[in-house]
């Protein structure tokens, strides 16, 4: 059986083969990424491999020789968006001999594969979440043999290191620390498409962060479906005798808390963030690490999903409203000035008016810096899809609007407390809306725009907050 290292070596050989095939042809690729930051990180790897093979990136689909779609299946409208985009490419494919590759989470769903086979037979490459690393081989077969490739596996994937990566940002580097999820929340398709939890070895993560630091990155975002269960499966396997740590990979770092402390020691890195933790797994050692580590941002994303104990049980979240609020209070006590952001689903199956009021109550009590709100979207293959008492769309939308009004009123109130204060801002670059202005983020992830010289980019500076515009601040460099 081939090892992960051997597999990557084979793919590197295919990268060289493709590079030779397209040499001097000036071929371009375009990529559309849907979904979460993990998908964004996967896309950075796709871009890294393509550019290693000699492709150049273009934002203009009319100019592309290869179009890649990296899909997400968390929300239903993602399917409609994908099929609309692919449908629009049929004429371009014939005109420009465009190669179309579709990958990511959606490709792990059988009903999506059936739809593609029936309606979009002109797609050249289909790859799953566990076969992303094989894109060079798939592309070579299409270019050399004109074969259509379906490279999807249903089993849990391995962890592949040493893939090329082309990062989107020069200030924040995202680093995946684990793949998959063991939680099986009843609304969520992720465990079925990304598999069970597999953690990267600590040394590989540390080496990647050190490399980012050497390239001048100031902020690190650690990614995983449930970061605070990092290495849990591996530690259990060692205890049960199913895994032997012969190389001492887990001797010094055997938990998420210890990983945070190790990254906090890396010179050059000035900020550490992470998403997403699970409230049921938020252990005291992680809270202590956040409190002790000066580089770990004191703004924690703590997904709520619902404030109702009844709904949390139906969602299979394994904590209660009271446990969540107690965790928030514990963190507020141990970590002065800590702030929170969250995710909330509105209108899950069986949600009553009383359940929804419980959600509003938690929002009032916690006082989030930001709330990412979602109207529940049924996903084929999840327990939630089969549940009775689905909530009518009209009620979902009315509840969503009520939650939105509450959140915005809280943010407006919170924002006033920033006015006149000096904030440490990591300068990311020119503002997208006004190139004469710079933009950056506070430790609490608030966007600030301000006038300043471009040599401030990628540094942390003091900025006075002078104006509040709800979703961003205007500032003045001190």
N, C-alpha and C positions, 0 to 999 in steps of 0.2 A: 504493500500500500504506500502511495506517495505521501511524503511529508509536506507540510505547508511551505517549507523553505524550497523544496524541490519544485513544487507547483509554481511558485513565484519565479524561480529561475527559468522554467519553461515559458512563462508568459513574457519574461524579459527577452527571450529569444524571438518570440513572435513579434514583440515591439520592433526589434531590429529588422525582421522580415518585412513588416508593413512599411517601415521607414524606407527600405530599399525599393519596395514596389511603387511608392508614391514620390520617390525622390525627384526633385525639380518640377513637380506638378502644381505646387502652391495650392494644395487642397485646404479647405476651411471647414470648420465644424461650428455648430451652434448647439446650445444646450438649454433646456427648460427644466427647472427644478421645482417640484411641488412638495409641499409638506414641511416637516420639522427640521431642526438644526442638524439632526443626524443625517437626513437626506442631503442637506447642504454640504455636509462633510463628505458624504459619498460622492457627490458631484465634483468636489474639489479633487478627489482621487481619479474620477473619470477624466477630468480635464488634464490632470497630470499625466495620465497614460497617453491620451491623445496627442498632447504636445511633445511627449517623448518620441512618439511615432512620426512626428513631423507635420501634424495638422496645426493650423492657426485658427484662433477663435474669432468669430464674427457674430455680431448681434443681428445681422440682416439675413433672414432665412433665404431670401432670393439669391444670396451670394454663397450659400453653404453647399458643400458636397456631402456633408454628413449631418444629420439632425438626430440629437439624442434627447429622449424624454426620460427623466428620472422621477418616477411616479410615487404618489402617496395614496393610501386607501382609507384614511381616517374619516374623510367626509365624502358624501355622495356627489356633491357638485364637482369634485375632482375628476370623477369618471366622465361626466358630461363635458368638462373642459378638455380633457385629454382626447376624447373621441372627436370633438369639434376641431381641435388642432390637427390631428392626424388626417381627418377628412379633407382639410384644406390643402394637404400636401400631395394629394394624388396627382394633380396636374404638374406640380413642380417636379415630382419624381420622374415623370415621363420626359419632361422638358430638360432637366439638368442631370438626369441619371442619379438622383439624390438617394443616398443610403439612409434608411430610417431605422434607428435602434430605440427600442422601448424597454426600460428596466425599472427596477425598484419594487416597492411593496405590492403594488397593484398586480404585478405579474405573478405573484404567488397565489392569486385567487382564480380558481378554476372557471368561474362564470365569466371573468374578464378574458381569460385565454380563449374561451369558446366564442365570445363576441368578436375578438380580434380575428380568429380563424374564419369566421363567417363573413365579417364585414370589411376587414382590413388586411386581406391576404397579401397585399403589396409591402407589408412591413418585412424588413430584411433580418433584423436581429431582435430576439426577445431574451432578456436575461433577468434573473431573479435577484433577490437580496443577498443570496449566498454565492452567486456566480459572477458578481461584478468584476472580480479580479481576472476573469477569463475573457474580458472584452477584447484584448489584443488578438487572441486566438480566433474568436468569433469573427472579428473584423477581417482578419487575414483570409479566412475561408470564404467570406462574401466577395472580397476583392479578387482573390486568385481563382476560386472555383465557381463563383456566382451561385453559391449555395445559400439557402435561407436557413438561419440558425435559431433553434429554440433551445436555450440553455437554462432551464429552470429545474431546481431540485426542491423537493418537499421536506427533506430532512433538515435538522439543525446544521448550520454551517460551521466552518472552522474560523479561527482568527488568523488573518493573513497580514504579515508585517512587510515593511519595505516596499510598499507601492509608491510610485511617484505621486506628488501632490502639487496642485497649482491653486494657491490660496486666493480667496476673493479679497481679503482685507490685509493691510500691511500693519495694522495695530493690534487686532485681536485674532489669535489663532485658536481654532476649535480642535480639541483633542478627544477622540472617542476613547473611553476607558472600558466600555463593555458593550456587548451586543445582546439583543433579545430581552425577554421578560418572562418571569414566572408567575405573574400575578393574576392573569385572566380576569380582569375587570369585565363585567358582563356586557358593557357597551363597546369594548375595544377589540379591534381585529389584530393589533400588533403582535401578540404572542403567536398567532397562527401564521403570520407572514415573515416575521423576523426570528422565530424560533425561541428556544429556551435561553436562559442567561449564560453567557460565556464572557469571562473577563480577560482583558489583555494582561500580560505579565507586567508587574510594576516597573521592571527595568526598561521595558520597551516604551512605556508611557513617560518615564523620567527622561530617557534619551530624546524622545520627541520634543518634550518641553525645553530641554537644554538646547536643542537645535533651533527651536523657535527663538529662544533668548539670544542665541548667537546671531540670529538674523535681525535682531532689533525689535522683536515683538514685546509689547509691554503687558498685554492682558491675555490670559488663558481662559478658555471656556471648556470645562470638562463635560463630556456628553455621555448620556446613557439613558435607557428607558427608566431605570431605577438606580441612580448612582450610589445611594447609600446601602445597597446590597452588593456593592462591588466586592468580589472575591468570596462571597458567601458560599456559592456552590463549590468552589475549589477547596475552601477550608473544610467543608463538610466531607468532600471526597477524600481528603487527606486523613481526616479523623476516622473515616470508615475503611481506610486501607485501600480505597479504589484508585488513589493517586499518590505517587511517591514524589516528594520534592527533592529529587536527587541533586539538582543543580542549585538548590537553595534559593529558588526564585521568590519564595514567599517568607523567607526567614526574617527579614527586617520589616517588610511592609505586608501586612496580612489583613488590612481593613481599609475602608474608605477614609476613616479618620487619620490613619497613619500615612496614607497617600497624600492627603491635604497638607500634613505637616512636612512631608518630604518636598513637595513642590514649593511650599512656602520658603524653603531654604535656597531655592535656585536663584542665583544672581542674575539680575537683569529683568526678571519678571516682577511686575509691580502690582498687578491685580489678578485675582483668581476668582472665577465664578463657576457655578455648576448647575446643570439641569439634567433631568428632573429628579428630585428626591421623592420618596413616598412617605407620607406622614407616619404610617405604621412602623417604618424601619428607621425613624429618626432617633438614633440612640444618643445617650449622654456623651459618649466619647466624641461624636461628631460635633455636638453642640460646644463641647470644650475646645475642640480644634478650631472651630470658627472664632470663638472668643479669643483664643491664644494667638492665632496666626494673623499678623498685621496685614498681610496681603489679601486675605480672603475677604471679599466684599461683604459688608454687613447688610446686604439686601438679598433675602432668600426667597426663591420661588418655591412655594409650598402648595401644591395642587389640592384644592378642596373638593371640587366636582359637585358636591351638594352639601348643604348645611343640615340636612335632615338625617338623623340616625337611621330612620326607616329606609330612606332612599340609599344611604351608604351601604346598608346591608343588601339591598336588592342589587346594587352595583358591584357587590363583592369587594368593597374597599377595605374591610377589616379594621375599621376604627369608627368611633362614634363622634357625634357633634361635640360632646364634652371632652373627649380625649384630644380632639383637634385643638379646641380652645385652650385646654390645659398645656398642650405642647407649645402653643404660641406664647402663653404667659410665662412658661418656664424659660423660653428663649429670650423673651423681653427682659426677664429678671437677670439672666446670666450674661446677656450681650447688650450693653447699653446702646440706645439709638438704633437698634436693629429695625429693619423695614421688611415688608413682605409684598410679594406679588403672588398671583394665584390663577388657576384655571377653574371655570365653573361651567357645567353643562345644565342647560335649561330644558325642561320638558322631557326628561327620561320617562320610560314607561311606568305608569302608575303614579306619577308625581301629583300629589294633591295640592290644593291651595295652602294647606297647613305646612306641607313639606317645603313649598317654595318660600313661605314666610320664614321658615328656619334658615334657609339660605340667606335671605336678606338680613336676618338677625346676626349671623356670623360676619357678614360683610361690614355691618355697622360696628360690631365689637372689635374686629381686627384692624380696620382702617388701612386697607391695602394701598400701596403706591400705584398699582396697576392691576386690572383684572382682565384676563383673556376669556371672553364669554363666547359660548358656542350653543347654538340651538341643536338639540339632539338629532343626530342623523343615523337612521337604522343601517347597520352593516350586515350583509349576508354572511352567515357563518358564525355569528356571535349569539350568545344566549338572549341578549337584549332584543334582537330582531324577532324572536319567537314569542316574546312576552305578550300577554293580553294587556288591555288597558293602555294602548298607545295613545298619546296625547294629541288632540287635533292641532293642526298647524296654527290655526288662529290663536289658540290659547298659548301655544309656545311663543309666538311672536309678541303677544301682549305681555307675557311674563319677562321676555327678553328686554322689552322696552322699559319695563319697570326697574329691572336690575340695572340697565344702562343708565337710567336717570339717577339712581342712587349712587352708582359708582362715580359718575361724572360730578355729582354734587360733592362727594367726598374728596375727589381729586382736586376740585376747585378750592376746597377748604385747605387741603394739605399743601397745595402749591403756594398759598399765601405765606406759609411758614418759611418758605425758601427765599422770599423777597428780601433783599438787603444782606443776605448771608454770603460768605465766601465759600465756594465749593471747589473741591479738587476735580478738575475736568481732564480726561484723557482726550487729546485733540486727534480726531480721526481723519480730517481732511476738509476740503471745501464743501460748503453746504450744497445739497442737490438742487435747491430752489434758487440759490443766489451764490454764484461762484466767487463773489467779492467777500463773502462771509465764510468763517470757519465753523465747523460743527464738532461737537464732542459729547461725552457722557459723564455724568457725575457717578460717584460710587453707587448711588441708588438707581442708576441706569436712566436718569432723566436726560433728555436731549437738550443741549444748550447751543445756541448759535451766537456768534460774536465776531467783531472785527479783530483782525490780528494778522501778523506776518506768517507766511507759509512755512517758515523754518520752525514754527511751534508744533507742526504736525508730528504726531507720535511721541509727544511729551505730555506729562501731567503738570498742569498749571493751575494757579489760583484764579478763579473767575467770580466776580460779584454778580449775583442774579438781580437784574434790574426790571425785567418785564415778564409777566406770566401770560402765555398763549395756550393754556390748557395742556396741549400735547408736547409743547416744547417751551423752553425759557429763552429769553434774550439776555445776554450777559455782557460784562465789561471786564477785560483783562486787568488784573491788579498788578 
